[in-house]
Amino acid sequence: MKHCTSLSDITDVQQVIDQAIAIKQHQNSAPIGKGKTLGLLFYNPSLRTRLSTQKAARMLGIEVIVMNINKEGWTLEFEEGAYMNHQTSEHIKEAAGVLSCYCDIIGIRIFPLFNSKAEDEQELVLNSFKKYCTIPVINLESATAHPLQGLTDAMTIQEFKIEKPKIVMTWAPHPSVLPQAVPNSFTEVMNQLSMKHSICNPSTHNLAPHIVQSTPVFNDQAEALKDADIVYVKNWGSNTYYGEKFPIDRKWTFTLAKWKLTNQAKVLHCLPVRRNVVIEDAVLDGSQSAVLNQAENRTYIAASILTELLQANL
Ligand code: CP
């Protein structure tokens, strides 16, 4: 694996998860990253990704440099041949070259701007770092993918050891327009692992057809949730009405009454979660909530991915 910018960069997803489970069980890893440096660049806020990736790196003996690049760095230019007499101060060619001198791996978080679906799907920032860096690049969540989260979600489900679980990812309301990165990566990882699942969302919020493929999609939440063993609750922005803000529709909030339709399902959410808008307190505060199991597993998936990148590239 040269980079980890999407799940398709990973040859054997199950092996990455198995390695993460082994790291978790032994609570240590060989310090194979001793003398190496990981740079983490954040254009957007983060709690879990930032801290779990730092923790994972330190478990492997890797030094970590973290930068809120949007606030602390020069404004970067991405256009080839740009005449830079306006707002941008440094070209990606130099910035990526410099980072490649200081670091052995870099991770980047860059959310979509929601001005244009085509522009967001281009992933210009992430792909430019990938193009001009001479070191591996990890996607820490972009417009279209959050591979570390998707791998973590699959690991968390597998840890429950439920035979042929009924897995449902249901949309829920949110006051902001959110990226499709998490539901995209969840759907992709389920398909890569041949884990049967379904998606439930309002007809305005279908994910992109190339992501959904043959996954069953329901518009009736009660029908979808019936007898589910795993329910992943998540908001995402509309793909059809890209960037449009919809009024909060509380009919889609995941409540205890809805949980009672399931087979005592474990409830997942990648966090952060807007309580009582996305998921009701009674669900998040009950034993059915697995959101902290997910958050904990982020560390072990990050350690597994860093191990893969170190072994493949250094
Ligand atoms: N789930 C997740 O990526 O959390 P953060 O946005 O806090 O990193």
Residues whose N, C-alpha, C, O or C-beta is under 5 A from the ligand:
A	BS01	CP	P45 S46 L47 R48 T49 R50 C270 L271 P272
